[in-house]
Amino acid sequence: MFGNMGNMQGMMKKVQKLQADMAKLQEELKTRTIEVSAGGGAIKIVMNGDKQIQSLKIAPTAVDPEDVEMLEDLVAAAVNEAIKKVDDMMSSEMGKLTGGLNLPPGMF
């Protein structure tokens, strides 16, 4: 009976270490950046792991007063792609840490 308590304590220590490691990784990932482009490079966005846009570049050729909708679509596409890449980066790095455990989102 007492042997199982030792196993439980060992398991709790592993969970606490995993939580600490995940928190540390999440903070580190917030400082990483990804870069995406849309429209053949007409729009470039750099976003950090905290999903904050660090820079947005719009090529002068993408600015057409007669077709503002195209520019809006390009910016939206670039922002959405940047968010997807940040999510993919987070999932990939967390997956390495958890060893492929299928933990529910937000568990840690």
N, C-alpha and C positions, 0 to 999 in steps of 0.2 A: 504494500500500500504506500509506504513512504518512498519507495523507488519511483513511483509515478509522480510524486510531488517534485522530485529532482528534475524529472523530464519536463514537467510543466514550467519550472523556474528557468530551465535552459531554453525552452521554447519562448518564454516571455522575454528573456534577454535578447534572443535572436530577433524577435519582433521589434523590440525597442531599438536595436541597432539598425534594423532595416528602416524604421521610421526616421531615425536620425540621418542615415545615409540618403534617404529619399529627399528629406528637407534640404540637405546640403546640395544635392544634385539640382533640385528645383531652383535654388538660389543661383547656382552656377549657370544653369540654362537660361535664366533671365538675362544674363549678360551676353550670351551668344547672339549673333545676328545671322540672318539669311537675306539673300538678295534675289529678287525676281524681276522679270520684265514682261511686258505685254506689247503687242503691236509691233513685233520685230525690233524691240528695244526702244520704242517711242516713249514708253513709260517704264521707269525703274524705281523699285521700292526696296528699301532696306528696313527690315523689321527685327526687333529683338525678341527674345524668348518670352517676354512679358506682353507680347502682341502690341507693342508701341512702335509706331512708325518713326524710324530714326531719320530717314530722308526720303524724299519723293522728287524725282527728276522727270520733267516732261520736255521732250524734244520740241523745238519750235515748229517742226513740220507736223506735229500732232495737233497743233492748235489751228483749227479752221473755224472761224466765226460762223460759217454757213453750216457746220456740222458739229455742234457742241455735243450732241447726243453720242457721237462716236467717241469723243474724248471721255465723256462720263462712263461709257461702257468699258473703255480701256482701263481707266483708273479702278473701277469696280472689279474688273477681272484680275488686275494686278494685286489689289488688296486681298481679295478672296484667295488667290494662289499663295500669297505670303502667309496668311493665316493657316492654310492647309499645311504648308511646309513647316511652320512652327509646331503645329499639332503633331505632325509626323515625326519631327525631331524629338519632341517630348516623349512620345510613345516609344520610339526606338530606344532612347537612352534609359527610360524607366524600365523597359523590357529587359535591357541588359542587367540592370540592378536587381530586378526581382527574379531573374532566372527563368523568365517565361511564365511565371505564375499568372493566371488569369484573374487578377484582382479587379473588383468593380471600380469604375471611375470614381474618383474622389475618396477612395478608401484611405489614402495617405496623403 
